[in-house]
Amino acid sequence: MKRRALFICFLLIIISCFTLGCGQEAEVAQGVTIEDDFGRQVVIHAVPERIISLTPSGTEILFALGLGPRMVGGTDYDNYPPEALALPKVGDYENPNLENIIALEPDLVLADSIHQKTVEELEALGIPVLAFDPATVAGVYDTIIRIGKAAGALEAAEELVDQMQREVAALTAPLADLAEEDKPTVYYEIWYEPLITVGPQTYIHDMITLAGGRNIAADAQTAWPEYSLEVLIEKDPEVIIRPRVLMGTAALKKEDFASRPGWENITAVREGRIYLVEDDLISRPGPRCVQGLKDLVQILHPDLYPGD
């Protein structure tokens, strides 16, 4: 009799688990609808077991959620974590190869806003594809949650976001009472010849703002404004930040800026406030944005950096 009672209790637990949606994979198996950043309502009918990411940030998110073993493809630019280097490649970030994607038989593809044509082609073939392009750190949190929900890993996604939010809050709390004049003006260089920086619609702009800086291009009308040297000198940034290596270009040195004609007239150059950063940490909207934010806070407000 006692054994029978225990069996019935165990059976009720199992039944309630499925009835209440206990276990996120059961929820996905019943079908979930995810809205991506194209505004598309994408139905995921079953737990994805073969996932391809067309963005390095998507790849980092998947691995951070423990979904690396389900990945069957990535891009040439996927370099973190180290395990991502071994993924079959479907092309570079800007130009994924549709035939390579199809050959890997994915049941979920993660894309970016630059992949509109590829998204449309995959959609026409009946392959579930979600496009994400967060322009803020808060948008990164939302992206992680939606990917977790789509892949049956919502609990892991919520835990990751909670951890990231706590770390970001600890970093930004000491900056909360800064007066505007105490926030240094920042020129973030994307490219030289022509001079290209980041506008207010970009993720890097949000990172600079969170770190207690003032982007000199905050009034730009485009995401990637092009500046003349005259305009840059007029804006006279107090801090210059540039990726040490960008898209395979040779590594820069701080001294390279001082040798540029006319740049000796810029405050950041005269005072030596030039900083070379790791591009992946600052520009890649994924879990490591917390480390990128740490680097920026240490650059802009070393006296207010709370430490690790």
Secondary structure, 3 states (H helix, E strand, C coil): CHHHHHHHHHHHHHHHHHHCCCCHHHHHHCCEEEECCCCCEEEECCCCCCEEECCHHHHHHHHHCCCHHHEEEECCCCCCCHHHHHCCECECCCCECHHHHHHCCCCEEEECHHHHHHHHHHHHCCCCEEECCCCCHHHHHHHHHHHHHHCCCHHHHHHHHHHHHHHHHHHHHHHCCCCHHHCCEEEECCECCCEECCCCCCHHHHHHHHCCCEECCCCCCCCCCEECHHHHHHHCCCEEEEECCCCCCCCCCCHHHHCCCCHHHCHHHHCCCEEEECHHHHHCCCCCHHHHHHHHHHHHCHHHCCCC
